[in-house]
Amino acid sequence: MKKTILTSLATAGLLASSGAIADVSGNISLTSDYVFRGLSQTDEKPAIQGGFDYAHDSGAYLGVWASNVDFEDGDEAEIEIDLYGGMTGTMGDLGWQFGGIYYNYPGVADSSGLKYDYWEVGPTLTYPVGPATASLMVMWSPNFFNETGKGLYTELGLSAPVGSFEIGGTFGHQDIERNVKFGTPDYNNWSLYASTELAGIGLKLAYTDTELSSSECFGGGVFADWCDARAVFSISKDL
């Protein structure tokens, strides 16, 4: 983790010393449930989240983001810290981004046999479709969460402004090489959401679900509800 942070800081220093315009921003949010690709990361409990982003006018960006987590693993993992960076740009109406993200779960002891940390890399494309914006994201990992082998996530999205709201939806598919170790088969997930801003405060209501049955959701039992449909409400503030 330290090496990744130091590398990011060194890159940020080189960009800043170039004399070009850069922007640093922050964000904080509170959500009723931290849902990642359709799966609850907080045992269906609320999460407080936040981060900082560095954007350079060349299109380069760096960032860090954190959230509390709860995997019912004997309190091994209590926080997730994501470190990311990449480049963005446009080609006509096509917007593109290519970046990588490192997911770190400090506090997970080597003696536990849990190897949660992993990284992903891939592109995101956006394109206007009338008043709406379509998106495609593809993220690949050489060794997915808890060393479950190659992972590939593909997601289609569509969003559009409706008055003072943004309305949108996503459909994604997660492939995992070692399904038995991860705890689920490959699966689809989807979401519908509406978001707006009121007095500088972001408000978002989302509905998320997966195709996974209770028995396919990490063996069922206390984990059975993690893959269920749910409504998630969040409030956020840019800093």
C-alpha positions as CSV (number, residue, x, y, z in Angstrom):
1,M,0.0,0.0,0.0
2,K,2.8,2.4,0.9
3,K,4.5,2.0,-2.4
4,T,1.3,2.7,-4.3
5,I,0.7,5.9,-2.3
6,L,4.2,7.1,-2.8
7,T,4.1,6.4,-6.5
8,S,0.9,8.4,-6.8
9,L,2.3,11.3,-4.8
10,A,5.5,11.3,-6.9
11,T,3.4,11.4,-10.1
12,A,1.3,14.2,-8.7
13,G,4.4,16.2,-7.9
14,L,5.8,15.8,-11.4
15,L,2.5,17.0,-12.9
16,A,2.3,20.0,-10.6
17,S,5.8,21.0,-11.3
18,S,5.1,21.2,-15.0
19,G,3.4,24.5,-14.5
20,A,0.1,23.4,-16.1
21,I,-3.3,24.0,-14.4
22,A,-4.4,21.3,-11.9
23,D,-7.4,20.9,-9.6
24,V,-7.8,19.2,-6.2
25,S,-11.3,18.4,-4.9
26,G,-12.8,16.3,-2.1
27,N,-16.0,14.6,-1.4
28,I,-17.9,13.0,1.5
29,S,-21.0,11.0,1.6
30,L,-23.3,9.0,3.8
31,T,-25.2,6.0,2.4
32,S,-27.7,3.6,3.8
33,D,-25.7,0.6,2.4
34,Y,-22.4,0.4,0.5
35,V,-23.4,-1.7,-2.6
36,F,-20.7,-2.7,-5.1
37,R,-21.8,-4.4,-8.2
38,G,-25.0,-5.4,-6.6
39,L,-23.5,-6.9,-3.4
40,S,-23.6,-5.3,0.0
41,Q,-20.2,-4.5,1.4
42,T,-21.4,-3.4,4.8
43,D,-23.7,-6.3,5.8
44,E,-26.7,-4.1,4.8
45,K,-25.6,-1.4,7.2
46,P,-24.9,2.4,6.6
47,A,-21.5,3.6,5.4
48,I,-19.6,6.9,5.6
49,Q,-17.4,7.5,2.6
50,G,-15.1,10.1,1.2
51,G,-12.1,10.9,-0.9
52,F,-9.8,13.4,-2.7
53,D,-9.2,13.8,-6.4
54,Y,-6.4,15.4,-8.3
55,A,-7.1,16.4,-11.9
56,H,-4.6,17.8,-14.3
57,D,-5.5,19.7,-17.5
58,S,-3.6,17.2,-19.5
59,G,-6.3,14.6,-18.6
60,A,-4.3,12.8,-15.9
61,Y,-6.0,12.2,-12.6
62,L,-5.2,10.6,-9.3
63,G,-7.4,9.9,-6.3
64,V,-8.0,8.2,-3.0
65,W,-11.3,7.1,-1.6
66,A,-12.3,5.2,1.6
67,S,-15.4,3.5,3.1
68,N,-16.2,1.3,6.1
69,V,-17.0,-2.3,5.3
70,D,-18.3,-5.4,7.1
71,F,-17.8,-8.9,5.6
72,E,-18.8,-10.8,8.7
73,D,-15.2,-12.2,8.8
74,G,-14.4,-11.8,12.5
75,D,-13.7,-8.0,12.2
76,E,-10.7,-8.7,9.9
77,A,-11.7,-6.0,7.4
78,E,-13.3,-2.8,8.7
79,I,-12.2,-0.3,6.0
80,E,-11.6,-0.2,2.3
81,I,-9.1,2.3,0.8
82,D,-9.1,2.7,-3.0
83,L,-6.2,4.3,-4.8
84,Y,-6.6,5.1,-8.5
85,G,-5.3,7.0,-11.4
86,G,-5.4,7.3,-15.2
87,M,-6.1,9.5,-18.2
88,T,-9.2,11.0,-19.7
89,G,-9.9,12.7,-23.0
90,T,-12.3,13.1,-25.9
91,M,-12.3,12.1,-29.6
92,G,-15.1,14.2,-31.1
93,D,-18.3,13.3,-29.2
94,L,-16.7,10.2,-27.7
95,G,-15.4,10.6,-24.1
96,W,-12.8,8.1,-22.9
97,Q,-11.0,7.2,-19.7
98,F,-8.4,4.6,-19.0
99,G,-7.3,3.9,-15.5
100,G,-6.4,1.5,-12.8
101,I,-7.6,1.1,-9.2
102,Y,-6.1,-0.6,-6.2
103,Y,-8.5,-1.9,-3.5
104,N,-6.8,-2.2,-0.1
105,Y,-8.3,-3.6,3.1
106,P,-5.9,-2.7,6.0
107,G,-6.2,-4.7,9.1
108,V,-6.5,-8.1,7.4
109,A,-3.9,-10.3,9.0
110,D,-1.8,-12.6,6.8
111,S,-2.4,-15.3,9.4
112,S,-6.1,-15.2,8.6
113,G,-5.5,-16.6,5.1
114,L,-7.6,-13.8,3.6
115,K,-6.1,-12.0,0.7
116,Y,-8.6,-9.3,-0.1
117,D,-6.4,-6.7,-1.8
118,Y,-6.5,-6.6,-5.6
119,W,-6.3,-4.2,-8.5
120,E,-8.2,-3.6,-11.7
121,V,-7.5,-1.8,-14.9
122,G,-9.6,-0.8,-18.0
123,P,-11.4,1.8,-20.1
124,T,-14.7,3.7,-19.8
125,L,-16.3,5.2,-22.8
126,T,-19.2,7.7,-23.0
127,Y,-21.2,8.9,-25.9
128,P,-24.2,11.2,-26.3
129,V,-27.5,9.7,-27.5
130,G,-29.8,12.6,-27.9
131,P,-30.3,14.2,-24.5
132,A,-28.9,11.1,-22.8
133,T,-25.4,9.7,-22.3
134,A,-24.5,6.1,-22.9
135,S,-21.5,4.5,-21.2
136,L,-19.5,1.3,-21.4
137,M,-17.0,0.3,-18.6
138,V,-14.7,-2.8,-18.8
139,M,-12.5,-3.6,-15.8
140,W,-10.0,-6.5,-15.7
141,S,-8.2,-7.9,-12.7
142,P,-5.3,-10.5,-12.9
143,N,-6.3,-11.8,-9.4
144,F,-9.7,-10.7,-8.1
145,F,-10.9,-10.2,-4.5
146,N,-9.4,-12.8,-2.1
147,E,-7.2,-14.3,-4.8
148,T,-10.0,-15.7,-6.8
149,G,-8.2,-15.6,-10.1
150,K,-8.9,-13.5,-13.2
151,G,-11.9,-11.2,-13.0
152,L,-13.7,-9.3,-15.7
153,Y,-16.5,-6.8,-15.1
154,T,-18.5,-5.2,-18.0
155,E,-21.1,-2.6,-17.4
156,L,-23.5,-0.6,-19.7
157,G,-25.1,2.6,-18.5
158,L,-27.5,5.2,-19.7
159,S,-28.4,8.5,-18.0
160,A,-30.3,11.6,-18.9
161,P,-31.3,14.9,-17.3
162,V,-35.0,15.2,-16.4
163,G,-35.7,18.7,-15.0
164,S,-33.5,19.1,-12.0
165,F,-32.9,15.4,-11.7
166,E,-30.5,12.9,-13.4
167,I,-32.2,9.6,-14.1
168,G,-30.2,6.5,-15.1
169,G,-29.6,2.8,-15.0
170,T,-26.8,0.3,-15.3
171,F,-26.5,-3.4,-16.3
172,G,-23.3,-5.2,-15.4
173,H,-21.8,-8.7,-15.6
174,Q,-19.1,-10.0,-13.3
175,D,-16.9,-13.0,-14.4
176,I,-14.8,-14.7,-11.7
177,E,-12.3,-17.5,-12.5
178,R,-12.5,-19.3,-9.1
179,N,-16.2,-19.1,-8.3
180,V,-16.1,-21.6,-5.5
181,K,-13.5,-19.6,-3.6
182,F,-15.2,-16.3,-4.2
183,G,-18.6,-17.6,-3.1
184,T,-20.9,-16.9,-6.1
185,P,-21.2,-18.0,-9.7
186,D,-20.6,-15.4,-12.4
187,Y,-23.6,-13.0,-12.2
188,N,-25.5,-10.1,-13.6
189,N,-26.5,-7.0,-11.6
190,W,-28.5,-3.9,-12.4
191,S,-29.6,-0.6,-11.0
192,L,-32.0,2.3,-11.5
193,Y,-31.4,5.6,-9.9
194,A,-32.4,9.3,-9.6
195,S,-30.2,12.0,-8.3
196,T,-30.4,15.7,-7.7
197,E,-28.7,18.6,-5.8
198,L,-30.4,20.7,-3.1
199,A,-28.6,23.6,-1.5
200,G,-25.3,22.2,-2.5
201,I,-26.1,18.7,-1.1
202,G,-26.3,15.8,-3.5
203,L,-29.2,13.4,-3.0
204,K,-29.5,10.0,-4.7
205,L,-32.0,7.1,-4.5
206,A,-31.1,3.9,-6.2
207,Y,-32.6,0.4,-6.7
208,T,-30.1,-2.4,-7.1
209,D,-30.4,-6.1,-7.6
210,T,-28.6,-9.3,-8.9
211,E,-29.8,-12.5,-10.4
212,L,-28.2,-14.5,-7.5
213,S,-30.4,-16.7,-5.4
214,S,-30.0,-16.9,-1.6
215,S,-28.1,-20.2,-1.8
216,E,-25.8,-18.8,-4.5
217,C,-25.0,-15.7,-2.4
218,F,-21.9,-16.8,-0.5
219,G,-23.5,-20.0,0.6
220,G,-26.6,-18.5,2.0
221,G,-27.2,-18.3,5.8
222,V,-26.2,-14.9,7.3
223,F,-24.9,-13.9,3.8
224,A,-28.1,-14.7,1.9
225,D,-29.4,-11.1,1.8
226,W,-26.2,-9.5,0.5
227,C,-27.2,-10.2,-3.1
228,D,-30.9,-9.2,-2.8
229,A,-32.7,-6.3,-4.2
230,R,-32.6,-3.1,-2.1
231,A,-33.2,0.6,-2.2
232,V,-30.1,2.7,-1.3
233,F,-30.3,6.3,-0.3
234,S,-27.2,8.5,-0.1
235,I,-26.4,12.2,0.6
236,S,-23.1,13.7,-0.5
237,K,-21.2,17.0,-0.4
238,D,-18.3,18.1,-2.6
239,L,-15.5,19.8,-0.6
